[in-house]
């Protein structure tokens, strides 16, 4: 435990030495193919992941690997342009390492984005889904081991991990912009393979509306840290009903994410103004 906290604080000290007195209010984690939001930021500082002590390195296509500090919608933000996944070989403590760093840097709210596959017949490619809950199907929980008491309690409550207030604001924004959108439950799986048809059916039966390989570990740690969380997903492939399942490539996922990204960006920028 002491070693883990030492690594977190070493990374925080390094970052603070590079960003002068900038103190971010809101953290943003950008998923696969969704890094374009950075183009709308008045960037003040940009740090490469591999320059930050003990910071993991993003190995997935569509994840740039930079920590961005600046202004977006008149709010001070810290943005992860690229995240980490369990399937890359990292432990869940490494995957969620940046969340605790952002907390110590001063954020009070966290926005998380991802791409996902639909396991709900009513949710199509290109739709936005505002995540209202999740089903955790990963092999490892990021809170396993000695509790980091200075961040949060041993048994954090998860009855409302995603802010219902922020979801309602996002729904209003999306409705006004005429974006197809839904509230949904996110099933978080280990990957890296996509699911079988039997697994898509299972996820639908247990209440999953969309499925992906990230987000929930970061949200668990964010809730443990006392952060308010909003999560938005861009649906890149439809997997239910089963007769509509088609083979998917990462290139197709990124292409659909890039096409839908302006909708996500619009919602996030307007939501920031209201937070």
Secondary structure, 3 states (H helix, E strand, C coil): CHHHHHHHHHHHHHHHHHCCCCCCCEEEEECCCCHHHHHHCEEEEEEEHHHCCCCCCCCCCCCCCEEEEEEECCEEEEEEECCCCHHHCCCHHHHCHHHHHHHHHCCCEEEEEEEEEECCCCCCCCCEEEEEEEEECCCCCCCCCCCCCCCCCCCCCCCCCCCHHHHHHHHHHHHHCCCCEEEEEEEECCCCCCCCHHHHHHHHHCCCCEEECCCHHHHHHHHHCCCEEEEEEEEEEECCCHHHCCCCCHHHHHHHHHHHHHHHHHHHHHHHHHC
